[in-house]
Amino acid sequence: MTLKECKKEEKADREFQKKFKFEGSINVLTQMMVDPAVTEKKGGGKNLPLRRGEILDVIQFTNQEQILCRNSQRRCKSVGAEALLFL
């Protein structure tokens, strides 16, 4: 990983912490897969765009219906729990 990529990731992490008022370091709890049977969604607002079969990093289980996730492009937003499957 180059220095430029490292700085870009650090900046994305700082923005995430500011946006979601997240304290401490960002730790991945587990990984989950988007259900292949779910319809693809564009996302927007606080929701992450969903692609069938995509693997997401789970950062925090916020409540019964929403999970805070990060995709492969390091975008962090909420995802509906009904759209995810455990690996």
Backbone as JSON Lines, residues from 0, in Angstrom:
{"i":0,"aa":"M","n":[0.84,-1.18,0.0],"ca":[0.0,0.0,0.0],"c":[0.89,1.24,0.0]}
{"i":1,"aa":"T","n":[0.59,2.17,-0.86],"ca":[1.4,3.37,-0.95],"c":[1.02,4.37,0.13]}
{"i":2,"aa":"L","n":[1.85,5.37,0.29],"ca":[1.6,6.41,1.27],"c":[0.31,7.16,0.95]}
{"i":3,"aa":"K","n":[0.07,7.39,-0.33],"ca":[-1.13,8.11,-0.76],"c":[-2.39,7.32,-0.39]}
{"i":4,"aa":"E","n":[-2.36,6.01,-0.59],"ca":[-3.52,5.17,-0.25],"c":[-3.75,5.14,1.25]}
{"i":5,"aa":"C","n":[-2.68,5.09,2.03],"ca":[-2.79,5.1,3.49],"c":[-3.45,6.39,3.98]}
{"i":6,"aa":"K","n":[-3.0,7.51,3.44],"ca":[-3.57,8.79,3.86],"c":[-5.04,8.89,3.46]}
{"i":7,"aa":"K","n":[-5.39,8.34,2.3],"ca":[-6.78,8.36,1.84],"c":[-7.66,7.54,2.78]}
{"i":8,"aa":"E","n":[-7.17,6.38,3.22],"ca":[-7.92,5.54,4.15],"c":[-8.06,6.22,5.5]}
{"i":9,"aa":"E","n":[-7.01,6.86,5.99],"ca":[-7.08,7.57,7.26],"c":[-8.1,8.71,7.2]}
{"i":10,"aa":"K","n":[-8.12,9.42,6.08],"ca":[-9.08,10.5,5.91],"c":[-10.51,9.96,5.9]}
{"i":11,"aa":"A","n":[-10.74,8.85,5.21],"ca":[-12.07,8.24,5.17],"c":[-12.5,7.8,6.57]}
{"i":12,"aa":"D","n":[-11.58,7.25,7.35],"ca":[-11.89,6.84,8.72],"c":[-12.24,8.03,9.6]}
{"i":13,"aa":"R","n":[-11.5,9.14,9.45],"ca":[-11.8,10.34,10.25],"c":[-13.18,10.9,9.89]}
{"i":14,"aa":"E","n":[-13.52,10.92,8.59],"ca":[-14.83,11.41,8.16],"c":[-15.94,10.53,8.71]}
{"i":15,"aa":"F","n":[-15.71,9.21,8.71],"ca":[-16.69,8.28,9.26],"c":[-16.92,8.55,10.74]}
{"i":16,"aa":"Q","n":[-15.84,8.71,11.5],"ca":[-15.96,8.96,12.93],"c":[-16.71,10.26,13.2]}
{"i":17,"aa":"K","n":[-16.48,11.27,12.4],"ca":[-17.16,12.55,12.57],"c":[-18.64,12.43,12.2]}
{"i":18,"aa":"K","n":[-18.94,11.76,11.09],"ca":[-20.32,11.67,10.6],"c":[-21.21,10.86,11.55]}
{"i":19,"aa":"F","n":[-20.71,9.74,12.04],"ca":[-21.51,8.86,12.89],"c":[-21.23,9.05,14.37]}
{"i":20,"aa":"K","n":[-20.42,10.05,14.73],"ca":[-20.06,10.33,16.12],"c":[-19.54,9.07,16.79]}
{"i":21,"aa":"F","n":[-18.62,8.41,16.08],"ca":[-18.05,7.13,16.52],"c":[-16.78,7.41,17.28]}
{"i":22,"aa":"E","n":[-16.68,6.92,18.5],"ca":[-15.51,7.14,19.35],"c":[-14.58,5.93,19.28]}
{"i":23,"aa":"G","n":[-13.3,6.16,19.34],"ca":[-12.33,5.08,19.35],"c":[-11.96,4.61,17.96]}
{"i":24,"aa":"S","n":[-11.22,3.49,17.93],"ca":[-10.77,2.97,16.64],"c":[-11.89,2.16,15.97]}
{"i":25,"aa":"I","n":[-11.82,2.06,14.65],"ca":[-12.81,1.33,13.89],"c":[-12.36,-0.12,13.79]}
{"i":26,"aa":"N","n":[-13.1,-1.01,14.43],"ca":[-12.78,-2.43,14.42],"c":[-13.85,-3.18,13.65]}
{"i":27,"aa":"V","n":[-13.45,-4.09,12.8],"ca":[-14.39,-4.92,12.05],"c":[-14.8,-6.08,12.95]}
{"i":28,"aa":"L","n":[-16.11,-6.19,13.23],"ca":[-16.61,-7.27,14.09],"c":[-16.69,-8.59,13.33]}
{"i":29,"aa":"T","n":[-17.25,-8.53,12.14],"ca":[-17.4,-9.72,11.3],"c":[-17.65,-9.29,9.87]}
{"i":30,"aa":"Q","n":[-17.77,-10.25,8.98],"ca":[-18.12,-9.95,7.6],"c":[-19.44,-10.63,7.28]}
{"i":31,"aa":"M","n":[-20.25,-9.94,6.48],"ca":[-21.54,-10.49,6.07],"c":[-21.69,-10.29,4.57]}
{"i":32,"aa":"M","n":[-22.52,-11.13,3.96],"ca":[-22.74,-11.05,2.53],"c":[-24.15,-10.54,2.26]}
{"i":33,"aa":"V","n":[-24.27,-9.7,1.23],"ca":[-25.59,-9.22,0.81],"c":[-26.31,-10.41,0.18]}
{"i":34,"aa":"D","n":[-27.55,-10.63,0.58],"ca":[-28.37,-11.74,0.1],"c":[-28.48,-11.69,-1.43]}
{"i":35,"aa":"P","n":[-28.14,-12.8,-2.13],"ca":[-28.24,-12.82,-3.6],"c":[-29.67,-12.65,-4.1]}
{"i":36,"aa":"A","n":[-30.66,-12.91,-3.26],"ca":[-32.06,-12.8,-3.67],"c":[-32.63,-11.39,-3.5]}
{"i":37,"aa":"V","n":[-31.9,-10.52,-2.85],"ca":[-32.39,-9.16,-2.59],"c":[-32.23,-8.3,-3.84]}
{"i":38,"aa":"T","n":[-33.13,-7.35,-4.02],"ca":[-33.01,-6.44,-5.16],"c":[-31.9,-5.44,-4.89]}
{"i":39,"aa":"E","n":[-31.16,-5.09,-5.92],"ca":[-30.07,-4.12,-5.76],"c":[-30.64,-2.73,-5.52]}
{"i":40,"aa":"K","n":[-30.02,-2.0,-4.6],"ca":[-30.47,-0.66,-4.23],"c":[-29.35,0.33,-4.43]}
{"i":41,"aa":"K","n":[-29.71,1.54,-4.84],"ca":[-28.71,2.59,-5.08],"c":[-28.17,3.17,-3.79]}
{"i":42,"aa":"G","n":[-28.93,3.15,-2.75],"ca":[-28.5,3.76,-1.5],"c":[-28.82,5.24,-1.5]}
{"i":43,"aa":"G","n":[-28.2,5.96,-0.61],"ca":[-28.43,7.39,-0.49],"c":[-28.7,7.74,0.95]}
{"i":44,"aa":"G","n":[-28.53,8.98,1.28],"ca":[-28.73,9.39,2.67],"c":[-27.76,8.66,3.56]}
{"i":45,"aa":"K","n":[-28.28,7.86,4.47],"ca":[-27.42,7.09,5.38],"c":[-27.37,5.62,5.0]}
{"i":46,"aa":"N","n":[-27.93,5.23,3.84],"ca":[-27.94,3.83,3.43],"c":[-26.88,3.54,2.38]}
{"i":47,"aa":"L","n":[-26.25,2.4,2.52],"ca":[-25.19,1.96,1.63],"c":[-25.8,1.31,0.39]}
{"i":48,"aa":"P","n":[-25.25,1.57,-0.8],"ca":[-25.74,0.88,-1.99],"c":[-25.48,-0.62,-1.89]}
{"i":49,"aa":"L","n":[-26.44,-1.43,-2.3],"ca":[-26.32,-2.87,-2.18],"c":[-26.15,-3.53,-3.54]}
{"i":50,"aa":"R","n":[-25.21,-4.46,-3.64],"ca":[-25.02,-5.28,-4.82],"c":[-25.1,-6.73,-4.38]}
{"i":51,"aa":"R","n":[-25.8,-7.55,-5.12],"ca":[-25.99,-8.95,-4.76],"c":[-24.65,-9.66,-4.58]}
{"i":52,"aa":"G","n":[-24.53,-10.41,-3.49],"ca":[-23.34,-11.19,-3.23],"c":[-22.14,-10.43,-2.72]}
{"i":53,"aa":"E","n":[-22.27,-9.13,-2.53],"ca":[-21.14,-8.31,-2.06],"c":[-20.83,-8.63,-0.6]}
{"i":54,"aa":"I","n":[-19.55,-8.65,-0.26],"ca":[-19.11,-8.89,1.12],"c":[-18.9,-7.54,1.8]}
{"i":55,"aa":"L","n":[-19.54,-7.36,2.96],"ca":[-19.43,-6.12,3.73],"c":[-18.77,-6.39,5.07]}
{"i":56,"aa":"D","n":[-17.99,-5.42,5.56],"ca":[-17.41,-5.48,6.91],"c":[-18.41,-4.86,7.88]}
{"i":57,"aa":"V","n":[-18.74,-5.59,8.94],"ca":[-19.66,-5.07,9.95],"c":[-18.86,-4.33,11.01]}
{"i":58,"aa":"I","n":[-19.22,-3.07,11.21],"ca":[-18.53,-2.24,12.2],"c":[-19.3,-2.2,13.52]}
{"i":59,"aa":"Q","n":[-20.63,-2.11,13.41],"ca":[-21.44,-2.01,14.62],"c":[-22.86,-2.48,14.34]}
{"i":60,"aa":"F","n":[-23.42,-3.26,15.27],"ca":[-24.83,-3.63,15.2],"c":[-25.59,-2.53,15.93]}
{"i":61,"aa":"T","n":[-26.2,-1.61,15.17],"ca":[-26.83,-0.44,15.78],"c":[-28.15,-0.77,16.45]}
{"i":62,"aa":"N","n":[-28.98,-1.54,15.79],"ca":[-30.24,-2.0,16.39],"c":[-30.72,-3.23,15.64]}
{"i":63,"aa":"Q","n":[-31.94,-3.68,15.91],"ca":[-32.48,-4.9,15.29],"c":[-32.61,-4.78,13.78]}
{"i":64,"aa":"E","n":[-32.83,-3.57,13.27],"ca":[-33.14,-3.38,11.86],"c":[-31.98,-2.82,11.04]}
{"i":65,"aa":"Q","n":[-31.01,-2.19,11.65],"ca":[-29.92,-1.54,10.91],"c":[-28.56,-2.01,11.43]}
{"i":66,"aa":"I","n":[-27.62,-2.17,10.49],"ca":[-26.26,-2.55,10.83],"c":[-25.32,-1.57,10.13]}
{"i":67,"aa":"L","n":[-24.35,-1.07,10.85],"ca":[-23.36,-0.15,10.29],"c":[-22.27,-0.96,9.61]}
{"i":68,"aa":"C","n":[-22.12,-0.78,8.27],"ca":[-21.21,-1.6,7.47],"c":[-20.28,-0.74,6.63]}
{"i":69,"aa":"R","n":[-19.21,-1.38,6.14],"ca":[-18.27,-0.74,5.23],"c":[-18.08,-1.66,4.03]}
{"i":70,"aa":"N","n":[-18.16,-1.08,2.83],"ca":[-17.99,-1.9,1.62],"c":[-16.53,-1.91,1.17]}
{"i":71,"aa":"S","n":[-16.25,-2.52,0.02],"ca":[-14.88,-2.64,-0.48],"c":[-14.27,-1.3,-0.87]}
{"i":72,"aa":"Q","n":[-15.12,-0.29,-1.12],"ca":[-14.65,1.05,-1.45],"c":[-14.48,1.92,-0.21]}
{"i":73,"aa":"R","n":[-14.56,1.3,0.97],"ca":[-14.4,1.94,2.28],"c":[-15.48,2.97,2.58]}
{"i":74,"aa":"R","n":[-16.64,2.84,1.98],"ca":[-17.77,3.7,2.31],"c":[-18.52,3.07,3.47]}
{"i":75,"aa":"C","n":[-18.8,3.87,4.48],"ca":[-19.47,3.37,5.68],"c":[-20.86,3.98,5.79]}
{"i":76,"aa":"K","n":[-21.86,3.13,5.83],"ca":[-23.23,3.57,6.01],"c":[-24.04,2.43,6.58]}
{"i":77,"aa":"S","n":[-25.31,2.69,6.86],"ca":[-26.2,1.68,7.41],"c":[-26.77,0.78,6.33]}
{"i":78,"aa":"V","n":[-27.07,-0.46,6.74],"ca":[-27.68,-1.44,5.84],"c":[-28.79,-2.12,6.62]}
{"i":79,"aa":"G","n":[-29.91,-2.41,5.96],"ca":[-30.99,-3.14,6.6],"c":[-30.57,-4.56,6.92]}
{"i":80,"aa":"A","n":[-30.86,-5.02,8.12],"ca":[-30.43,-6.34,8.56],"c":[-31.06,-7.46,7.74]}
{"i":81,"aa":"E","n":[-32.24,-7.23,7.17],"ca":[-32.91,-8.27,6.41],"c":[-32.21,-8.57,5.09]}
{"i":82,"aa":"A","n":[-31.31,-7.7,4.64],"ca":[-30.62,-7.87,3.36],"c":[-29.28,-8.58,3.51]}
{"i":83,"aa":"L","n":[-28.88,-8.95,4.74],"ca":[-27.56,-9.53,4.95],"c":[-27.63,-10.98,5.44]}
{"i":84,"aa":"L","n":[-26.62,-11.75,5.07],"ca":[-26.48,-13.14,5.5],"c":[-25.12,-13.32,6.17]}
{"i":85,"aa":"F","n":[-25.07,-14.15,7.23],"ca":[-23.79,-14.44,7.87],"c":[-22.97,-15.35,6.98]}
{"i":86,"aa":"L","n":[-21.65,-15.19,7.01],"ca":[-20.74,-16.06,6.24],"c":[-20.39,-17.28,7.03]}
